[in-house]
Amino acid sequence: MSFLLPKLTSKKEVDQAIKSVAEKVLVLRFGRDSDAICLQLDDILAKTAHDLSKMAVIYLVDVNKVPVYTQYFDISYIPSTVFFFNGQHMKVDYGSPDHTKFVGSFKTKQDFIDLIEVIYRGAMRGKLIVRSPIDPNNIPKYDLLYQGI
């Protein structure tokens, strides 16, 4: 399903998307088109893209083609999903140590839809961090890896 969503293939394209998407949540899925979990996530993103078109814009970013952002967001697990609103990085409290990105795939389409709605409403009120509406049992568990410590 990754062929149904637009791809950003350079740092310049990612920068342009972050700057130009206004009054909508920008969803950047970092991963690889060949990875099975990325394909599962892409399927959910593609099926919800039309329903969320008034609130969100979704792009796929290959971690190998944009290493600057892969390093900047500390993408050590794929897929990782990062959210922006009006050029501002939106953080979400998932009940995990990392609020900067969602790691893994969403269990259901409704989980993703609910998350976008919460981010959108919070961002419209000027919030930079929102609490995740997703059931904690549906959030993948992982350990943070700190390289070079």
C-alpha positions, 0 to 999 in steps of 0.5 A: 500500500505504500505506493498509494502515499506520497514519498519524500526522498530528500532533505529538501523535500522534507524541509519543504513539507514541514514549512508548507503544510499549514493548519493540518497535522503533518504525518511523516512515516520513517521506514523502508518500503520493503519492511513488513511492519512498515507495509502494515502501517502504510496500509493503515495510513493509506486507508485513513488518508482520505478520511483525515484529509481535512486534518492531516497530510501523510508522507512516507520517508525512507530512512536511507534517503534522508539520513539527516532526519533519521539521525535528528529524530533518533530513528533506531526502530522502524517504522517511526511516525513523527507529527508536525503542525504549522512547522512545529514538532508535536509531541505525544505522551504515549506513556513511554519514555519517548514523546517525540515519535510513535514507534511501530505500527498502529493496531487499528485504523481507529487508533490512528484516527483518534491520535490525529484528532487529538493532535489536531485539536491540541495543536489548534489550542496551541499545545505542543504536547498532547496525551495519547488516546490510544489504549496502552495495550495497543502501544508497542513496547521497546527499550530506548537505545542511546548510542555513544554513551 
